[in-house]
Amino acid sequence: MAARGERLSSTPLEILFFLNGWYYATYFLLELFIFLYKGLLLPYPTANLVLDVAMLILSLGIEVIRLFFGSKGNLCQRKMPLAISVALTFPSALMASYYLLLQTYVLRLEAIMNGILLLFCGSELLLEALTLAAFSSVDRI
């Protein structure tokens, strides 16, 4: 544990987790409406549409777990939950990259939204690594 009164939690990281939580909720709802739009107005193959929506729901689960463990690890100054969040950052960024580059149809709005999501992932990964280094540098009893 840190010395009495010494706080190692990262405030900028916690702010990013909070903002990313609200952003991802908005992203998820917008993405559902975009899939509805694409399914109704574009010649979107049904199998691809079902796969993309299933991956979006899987991405929601990964992101919620990642943000939960990251926030708890940061606030409780614990390495393991923060390390789990770091590990889940890679699948989350991979899903955002898929929606940015590999979907059947990518709208400009989706490209912008996924770019912002990748920016959140990269910023959080950097701050998580710095916070983990701070947690590791302190002698724990």
N, CA, C and O of each residue as an XYZ file, in Angstrom:
564
protein
N       0.845     -1.171      0.000
C       0.000      0.000      0.000
C       0.892      1.235      0.000
O       2.021      1.194      0.487
N       0.395      2.296     -0.531
C       1.140      3.547     -0.554
C       1.274      4.077      0.870
O       0.504      3.721      1.762
N       2.265      4.930      1.055
C       2.452      5.540      2.364
C       1.190      6.289      2.756
O       0.419      6.724      1.899
N       0.990      6.432      4.040
C      -0.239      7.065      4.535
C      -0.399      8.464      3.930
O       0.500      9.299      4.022
N      -1.541      8.699      3.321
C      -1.819      9.992      2.720
C      -1.327     10.122      1.290
O      -1.681     11.084      0.608
N      -0.517      9.178      0.816
C      -0.003      9.256     -0.549
C      -1.009      8.629     -1.514
O      -1.403      7.475     -1.346
N      -1.416      9.389     -2.515
C      -2.381      8.906     -3.492
C      -1.664      8.685     -4.824
O      -1.013      9.579     -5.363
N      -1.808      7.471     -5.327
C      -1.181      7.141     -6.597
C      -2.183      7.058     -7.733
O      -1.792      6.908     -8.891
N      -3.464      7.154     -7.426
C      -4.488      7.096     -8.465
C      -4.313      8.248     -9.442
O      -3.898      9.347     -9.073
N      -4.640      7.969    -10.698
C      -4.496      8.976    -11.739
C      -5.838      9.659    -11.992
O      -6.791      9.030    -12.451
N      -5.897     10.936    -11.691
C      -7.123     11.698    -11.942
C      -7.420     11.823    -13.438
O      -8.572     11.648    -13.835
N      -6.422     12.120    -14.286
C      -6.726     12.181    -15.726
C      -7.246     10.843    -16.277
O      -8.111     10.826    -17.153
N      -6.724      9.741    -15.770
C      -7.196      8.430    -16.211
C      -8.647      8.214    -15.797
O      -9.449      7.692    -16.571
N      -8.979      8.615    -14.581
C     -10.360      8.457    -14.112
C     -11.320      9.339    -14.907
O     -12.451      8.938    -15.180
N     -10.879     10.524    -15.274
C     -11.701     11.408    -16.109
C     -11.920     10.775    -17.483
O     -13.025     10.818    -18.022
N     -10.859     10.186    -18.046
C     -10.998      9.513    -19.341
C     -11.959      8.330    -19.261
O     -12.765      8.127    -20.169
N     -11.880      7.549    -18.183
C     -12.812      6.424    -18.013
C     -14.251      6.928    -17.959
O     -15.139      6.351    -18.586
N     -14.478      7.998    -17.213
C     -15.819      8.561    -17.087
C     -16.335      9.048    -18.445
O     -17.452      8.722    -18.845
N     -15.517      9.824    -19.142
C     -15.931     10.348    -20.445
C     -16.123      9.230    -21.460
O     -17.054      9.269    -22.264
N     -15.242      8.234    -21.423
C     -15.357      7.118    -22.348
C     -16.626      6.317    -22.085
O     -17.242      5.819    -23.027
N     -17.026      6.184    -20.828
C     -18.267      5.485    -20.514
C     -19.465      6.162    -21.155
O     -20.300      5.498    -21.768
N     -19.557      7.477    -21.018
C     -20.662      8.208    -21.628
C     -20.554      8.204    -23.146
O     -21.560      8.080    -23.846
N     -19.335      8.340    -23.652
C     -19.156      8.326    -25.107
C     -19.549      6.967    -25.675
O     -20.213      6.897    -26.709
N     -19.145      5.890    -25.009
C     -19.446      4.572    -25.557
C     -20.946      4.290    -25.519
O     -21.468      3.641    -26.425
N     -21.644      4.759    -24.499
C     -23.102      4.580    -24.455
C     -23.747      5.278    -25.657
O     -24.630      4.717    -26.306
N     -23.306      6.493    -25.947
C     -23.815      7.227    -27.106
C     -23.421      6.535    -28.407
O     -24.228      6.418    -29.329
N     -22.173      6.079    -28.470
C     -21.666      5.373    -29.645
C     -22.501      4.126    -29.930
O     -22.882      3.879    -31.074
N     -22.785      3.341    -28.889
C     -23.533      2.099    -29.049
C     -24.928      2.380    -29.608
O     -25.365      1.714    -30.546
N     -25.624      3.358    -29.040
C     -26.973      3.680    -29.516
C     -26.954      4.211    -30.952
O     -27.784      3.817    -31.771
N     -26.018      5.096    -31.254
C     -25.907      5.610    -32.622
C     -25.588      4.496    -33.607
O     -26.132      4.460    -34.710
N     -24.712      3.595    -33.209
C     -24.332      2.491    -34.084
C     -25.528      1.572    -34.348
O     -25.684      1.076    -35.464
N     -26.366      1.340    -33.345
C     -27.581      0.542    -33.563
C     -28.502      1.226    -34.574
O     -29.038      0.569    -35.466
N     -28.688      2.540    -34.437
C     -29.519      3.269    -35.396
C     -28.899      3.274    -36.792
O     -29.616      3.210    -37.791
N     -27.585      3.350    -36.861
C     -26.913      3.311    -38.163
C     -27.103      1.950    -38.817
O     -27.315      1.873    -40.027
N     -27.032      0.875    -38.037
C     -27.264     -0.458    -38.605
C     -28.712     -0.599    -39.073
O     -28.975     -1.233    -40.095
N     -29.634     -0.020    -38.343
C     -31.031     -0.023    -38.773
C     -31.163      0.720    -40.106
O     -31.835      0.247    -41.023
N     -30.528      1.864    -40.204
C     -30.533      2.657    -41.439
C     -29.920      1.858    -42.592
O     -30.497      1.783    -43.677
N     -28.746      1.263    -42.350
C     -28.076      0.513    -43.412
C     -28.869     -0.727    -43.809
O     -28.916     -1.086    -44.986
N     -29.492     -1.380    -42.833
C     -30.277     -2.569    -43.134
C     -31.516     -2.258    -43.956
O     -31.935     -3.070    -44.781
N     -32.110     -1.082    -43.737
C     -33.331     -0.719    -44.461
C     -33.059     -0.094    -45.830
O     -33.799     -0.350    -46.780
N     -32.015      0.715    -45.939
C     -31.818      1.498    -47.159
C     -30.689      1.023    -48.071
O     -30.653      1.399    -49.243
N     -29.786      0.223    -47.572
C     -28.667     -0.236    -48.395
C     -28.809     -1.735    -48.662
O     -29.432     -2.450    -47.877
N     -28.239     -2.202    -49.755
C     -28.302     -3.652    -50.021
C     -27.301     -4.411    -49.133
O     -26.320     -4.975    -49.617
N     -27.576     -4.408    -47.847
C     -26.687     -4.996    -46.841
C     -27.031     -6.481    -46.700
O     -28.167     -6.800    -46.349
N     -26.100     -7.397    -46.959
C     -26.404     -8.828    -46.801
C     -26.830     -9.139    -45.354
O     -26.207     -8.666    -44.404
N     -27.869     -9.915    -45.204
C     -28.434    -10.193    -43.881
C     -27.414    -10.839    -42.955
O     -27.333    -10.487    -41.778
N     -26.633    -11.783    -43.478
C     -25.634    -12.463    -42.651
C     -24.598    -11.471    -42.124
O     -24.198    -11.552    -40.963
N     -24.167    -10.547    -42.961
C     -23.194     -9.542    -42.528
C     -23.784     -8.600    -41.491
O     -23.109     -8.210    -40.538
N     -25.057     -8.233    -41.681
C     -25.716     -7.342    -40.735
C     -25.846     -8.000    -39.366
O     -25.586     -7.370    -38.341
N     -26.247     -9.261    -39.353
C     -26.373     -9.999    -38.084
C     -25.008    -10.123    -37.419
O     -24.901     -9.940    -36.206
N     -23.966    -10.429    -38.182
C     -22.613    -10.544    -37.632
C     -22.148     -9.213    -37.048
O     -21.586     -9.180    -35.953
N     -22.375     -8.120    -37.767
C     -21.940     -6.807    -37.281
C     -22.668     -6.397    -36.007
O     -22.056     -5.830    -35.101
N     -23.963     -6.675    -35.926
C     -24.710     -6.342    -34.713
C     -24.270     -7.224    -33.547
O     -24.151     -6.745    -32.419
N     -24.027     -8.511    -33.811
C     -23.541     -9.408    -32.750
C     -22.175     -8.955    -32.246
O     -21.907     -8.999    -31.045
N     -21.317     -8.522    -33.155
C     -20.001     -8.025    -32.741
C     -20.121     -6.723    -31.957
O     -19.321     -6.466    -31.057
N     -21.106     -5.907    -32.287
C     -21.325     -4.667    -31.540
C     -21.745     -4.978    -30.107
O     -21.296     -4.315    -29.171
N     -22.599     -5.978    -29.930
C     -23.026     -6.372    -28.584
C     -21.852     -6.975    -27.811
O     -21.696     -6.713    -26.619
N     -21.029     -7.779    -28.484
C     -19.821     -8.311    -27.847
C     -18.873     -7.176    -27.457
O     -18.273     -7.195    -26.383
N     -18.749     -6.203    -28.333
C     -17.902     -5.045    -28.054
C     -18.409     -4.267    -26.844
O     -17.614     -3.766    -26.048
N     -19.729     -4.164    -26.704
C     -20.316     -3.504    -25.537
C     -19.897     -4.212    -24.250
O     -19.512     -3.563    -23.278
N     -19.971     -5.535    -24.247
C     -19.567     -6.296    -23.067
C     -18.102     -6.100    -22.718
O     -17.754     -5.911    -21.552
N     -17.252     -6.143    -23.721
C     -15.818     -5.950    -23.498
C     -15.546     -4.560    -22.939
O     -14.765     -4.400    -22.002
N     -16.189     -3.564    -23.517
C     -15.938     -2.175    -23.097
C     -16.426     -1.912    -21.677
O     -15.751     -1.229    -20.907
N     -17.589     -2.445    -21.327
C     -18.118     -2.245    -19.971
C     -17.186     -2.893    -18.945
O     -16.875     -2.288    -17.919
N     -16.743     -4.110    -19.218
C     -15.831     -4.805    -18.298
C     -14.496     -4.063    -18.209
O     -13.936     -3.914    -17.123
N     -13.991     -3.599    -19.353
C     -12.711     -2.877    -19.380
C     -12.779     -1.597    -18.559
O     -11.877     -1.315    -17.770
N     -13.835     -0.830    -18.738
C     -13.968      0.425    -17.993
C     -14.185      0.170    -16.505
O     -13.663      0.909    -15.670
N     -14.946     -0.865    -16.166
C     -15.178     -1.190    -14.762
C     -13.870     -1.558    -14.060
O     -13.543     -1.003    -13.012
N     -13.124     -2.500    -14.648
C     -11.872     -2.919    -14.016
C     -10.846     -1.793    -14.001
O     -10.098     -1.653    -13.034
N     -10.800     -0.995    -15.051
C      -9.859      0.117    -15.077
C     -10.148      1.139    -13.999
O      -9.236      1.608    -13.319
N     -11.411      1.485    -13.841
C     -11.785      2.465    -12.828
C     -11.540      1.928    -11.422
O     -10.989      2.631    -10.575
N     -11.942      0.698    -11.173
C     -11.745      0.113     -9.839
C     -10.264     -0.062     -9.526
O      -9.834      0.197     -8.403
N      -9.485     -0.498    -10.506
C      -8.046     -0.646    -10.286
C      -7.370      0.681    -10.005
O      -6.470      0.760     -9.169
N      -7.798      1.720    -10.698
C      -7.224      3.042    -10.491
C      -7.611      3.599     -9.131
O      -6.751      4.072     -8.389
N      -8.903      3.547     -8.793
C      -9.357      4.140     -7.537
C      -8.882      3.364     -6.312
O      -8.589      3.963     -5.277
N      -8.804      2.038     -6.418
C      -8.354      1.220     -5.278
C      -6.842      1.030     -5.270
O      -6.301      0.387     -4.370
N      -6.164      1.581     -6.256
C      -4.709      1.473     -6.381
C      -4.258      0.022     -6.401
O      -3.343     -0.360     -5.672
N      -4.901     -0.786     -7.237
C      -4.593     -2.202     -7.388
C      -4.099     -2.469     -8.803
O      -4.653     -1.971     -9.783
N      -3.041     -3.267     -8.879
C      -2.441     -3.545    -10.177
C      -3.249     -4.527    -11.015
O      -3.369     -4.344    -12.226
N      -3.808     -5.572    -10.393
C      -4.469     -6.620    -11.167
C      -5.688     -6.118    -11.953
O      -5.769     -6.386    -13.152
N      -6.640     -5.403    -11.336
C      -7.763     -4.909    -12.145
C      -7.315     -3.953    -13.255
O      -7.883     -3.953    -14.347
N      -6.312     -3.153    -12.972
C      -5.808     -2.236    -13.988
C      -5.124     -3.004    -15.115
O      -5.232     -2.620    -16.279
N      -4.423     -4.082    -14.779
C      -3.793     -4.919    -15.804
C      -4.841     -5.627    -16.661
O      -4.640     -5.800    -17.863
N      -5.961     -6.038    -16.053
C      -7.046     -6.640    -16.824
C      -7.605     -5.615    -17.802
O      -7.896     -5.941    -18.953
N      -7.755     -4.380    -17.344
C      -8.239     -3.320    -18.218
C      -7.278     -3.078    -19.377
O      -7.713     -2.868    -20.509
N      -5.976     -3.107    -19.102
C      -4.979     -2.948    -20.167
C      -5.117     -4.079    -21.180
O      -5.079     -3.843    -22.388
N      -5.278     -5.310    -20.687
C      -5.405     -6.460    -21.581
C      -6.670     -6.358    -22.440
O      -6.657     -6.746    -23.608
N      -7.756     -5.839    -21.868
C      -9.005     -5.718    -22.625
C      -9.018     -4.508    -23.557
O      -9.915     -4.378    -24.390
N      -8.036     -3.626    -23.424
C      -7.952     -2.485    -24.328
C      -7.658     -2.944    -25.755
O      -8.137     -2.340    -26.715
N      -6.876     -4.006    -25.894
C      -6.516     -4.472    -27.232
C      -7.706     -5.047    -27.997
O      -7.882     -4.693    -29.163
N      -8.540     -5.921    -27.402
C      -9.742     -6.345    -28.141
C     -10.701     -5.189    -28.425
O     -11.352     -5.163    -29.469
N     -10.788     -4.245    -27.505
C     -11.661     -3.093    -27.716
C     -11.173     -2.258    -28.905
O     -11.973     -1.840    -29.742
N      -9.885     -2.020    -28.974
C      -9.323     -1.263    -30.099
C      -9.441     -2.054    -31.401
O      -9.636     -1.473    -32.469
N      -9.322     -3.376    -31.312
C      -9.472     -4.223    -32.494
C     -10.892     -4.143    -33.046
O     -11.084     -4.092    -34.261
N     -11.891     -4.130    -32.155
C     -13.283     -4.013    -32.589
C     -13.529     -2.639    -33.227
O     -14.204     -2.543    -34.251
N     -12.991     -1.596    -32.632
C     -13.154     -0.254    -33.210
C     -12.473     -0.185    -34.580
O     -12.987      0.453    -35.498
N     -11.334     -0.833    -34.713
C     -10.644     -0.863    -36.003
C     -11.456     -1.624    -37.044
O     -11.507     -1.236    -38.212
N     -12.090     -2.708    -36.611
C     -12.953     -3.458    -37.535
C     -14.086     -2.566    -38.040
O     -14.354     -2.521    -39.241
N     -14.744     -1.865    -37.136
C     -15.851     -1.002    -37.544
C     -15.372      0.202    -38.349
O     -16.148      0.801    -39.095
N     -14.115      0.552    -38.202
C     -13.558      1.662    -38.973
C     -13.163      1.234    -40.386
O     -13.319      2.003    -41.334
N     -12.653      0.009    -40.529
C     -12.041     -0.392    -41.806
C     -12.711     -1.559    -42.532
O     -12.696     -1.589    -43.763
N     -13.292     -2.509    -41.821
C     -13.637     -3.782    -42.441
C     -15.123     -4.095    -42.562
O     -15.476     -5.175    -43.035
N     -15.994     -3.199    -42.156
C     -17.428     -3.449    -42.327
C     -17.785     -3.502    -43.807
O     -17.000     -3.104    -44.668
N     -18.982     -3.999    -44.082
C     -19.465     -4.005    -45.467
C     -19.624     -2.579    -45.976
O     -19.132     -2.252    -47.056
N     -20.300     -1.731    -45.219
C     -20.458     -0.310    -45.545
C     -20.008      0.503    -44.341
O     -20.466      0.275    -43.221
N     -19.106      1.451    -44.577
C     -18.654      2.343    -43.510
C     -19.080      3.763    -43.874
O     -18.649      4.318    -44.885
N     -19.922      4.329    -43.042
C     -20.353      5.704    -43.263
C     -19.329      6.668    -42.670
O     -18.551      6.287    -41.795
N     -19.325      7.898    -43.135
C     -18.384      8.903    -42.637
C     -18.571      9.130    -41.138
O     -17.597      9.299    -40.403
N     -19.823      9.134    -40.691
C     -20.108      9.298    -39.267
C     -19.475      8.166    -38.453
O     -18.936      8.402    -37.372
N     -19.543      6.946    -38.970
C     -18.926      5.814    -38.277
C     -17.412      5.950    -38.231
O     -16.787      5.619    -37.224
N     -16.828      6.427    -39.303
C     -15.376      6.616    -39.328
C     -14.949      7.624    -38.259
O     -13.952      7.412    -37.568
N     -15.689      8.698    -38.126
C     -15.376      9.714    -37.118
C     -15.561      9.138    -35.712
O     -14.703      9.312    -34.846
N     -16.695      8.447    -35.489
C     -16.971      7.885    -34.161
C     -15.923      6.852    -33.758
O     -15.489      6.829    -32.607
N     -15.514      5.997    -34.694
C     -14.519      4.984    -34.365
C     -13.131      5.583    -34.202
O     -12.326      5.072    -33.423
N     -12.843      6.645    -34.915
C     -11.573      7.346    -34.704
C     -11.488      7.924    -33.291
O     -10.449      7.840    -32.636
N     -12.589      8.507    -32.835
C     -12.631      9.039    -31.465
C     -12.485      7.909    -30.453
O     -11.786      8.056    -29.451
N     -13.147      6.776    -30.717
C     -13.044      5.629    -29.818
C     -11.608      5.108    -29.747
O     -11.132      4.751    -28.669
N     -10.920      5.062    -30.882
C      -9.517      4.644    -30.882
C      -8.631      5.653    -30.154
O      -7.649      5.267    -29.519
N      -8.962      6.925    -30.239
C      -8.232      7.950    -29.502
C      -8.394      7.745    -27.992
O      -7.424      7.856    -27.242
N      -9.620      7.445    -27.549
C      -9.849      7.132    -26.140
C      -9.013      5.910    -25.724
O      -8.359      5.929    -24.681
N      -9.039      4.860    -26.536
C      -8.298      3.632    -26.191
C      -6.802      3.903    -26.076
O      -6.154      3.443    -25.135
N      -6.260      4.643    -27.022
C      -4.828      4.945    -26.985
C      -4.441      5.811    -25.796
O      -3.427      5.564    -25.143
N      -5.251      6.825    -25.517
C      -4.964      7.700    -24.373
C      -5.060      6.937    -23.062
O      -4.216      7.093    -22.180
N      -6.093      6.110    -22.938
C      -6.250      5.331    -21.709
C      -5.130      4.317    -21.552
O      -4.653      4.092    -20.440
N      -4.702      3.701    -22.651
C      -3.607      2.731    -22.576
C      -2.332      3.391    -22.075
O      -1.627      2.823    -21.242
N      -2.030      4.578    -22.572
C      -0.845      5.309    -22.126
C      -0.937      5.660    -20.643
O       0.013      5.440    -19.892
N      -2.067      6.201    -20.222
C      -2.222      6.572    -18.810
C      -2.282      5.350    -17.898
O      -1.806      5.402    -16.764
N      -2.863      4.250    -18.382
C      -2.880      3.023    -17.578
C      -1.467      2.486    -17.376
O      -1.126      2.028    -16.286
N      -0.652      2.541    -18.413
C       0.735      2.077    -18.291
C       1.503      2.944    -17.287
O       2.265      2.423    -16.473
N       1.306      4.250    -17.344
C       1.979      5.141    -16.395
C       1.487      4.900    -14.964
O       2.278      4.920    -14.022
N       0.190      4.674    -14.806
C      -0.373      4.424    -13.482
C       0.106      3.079    -12.939
O       0.412      2.966    -11.753
N       0.171      2.067    -13.793
C       0.702      0.770    -13.356
C       2.162      0.896    -12.928
O       2.585      0.266    -11.958
N       2.925      1.704    -13.645
C       4.323      1.923    -13.265
C       4.404      2.612    -11.910
O       5.272      2.285    -11.100
N       3.509      3.559    -11.656
C       3.498      4.245    -10.356
C       3.119      3.273     -9.242
O       3.703      3.311     -8.159
N       2.136      2.398     -9.504
C       1.743      1.423     -8.504
C       2.863      0.429     -8.223
O       3.038     -0.005     -7.084
N       3.618      0.069     -9.249
C       4.690     -0.913     -9.088
C       5.908     -0.337     -8.394
O       6.668     -1.069     -7.759
N       6.103      0.986     -8.510
C       7.296      1.584     -7.930
C       7.201      1.724     -6.423
O       8.221      1.893     -5.754
N       6.002      1.658     -5.879
C       5.813      1.797     -4.433
C       5.919      0.430     -3.782
O       5.357     -0.547     -4.279
N       6.636      0.360     -2.675
C       6.787     -0.899     -1.955
C       5.499     -1.253     -1.248
O       5.040     -0.512     -0.379
N       4.914     -2.375     -1.609
C       3.652     -2.834     -0.996
C       3.948     -3.767      0.166
O       4.867     -4.585      0.119
N       3.140     -3.620      1.213
C       3.323     -4.479      2.401
C       2.385     -5.653      2.306
O       2.368     -6.504      3.195
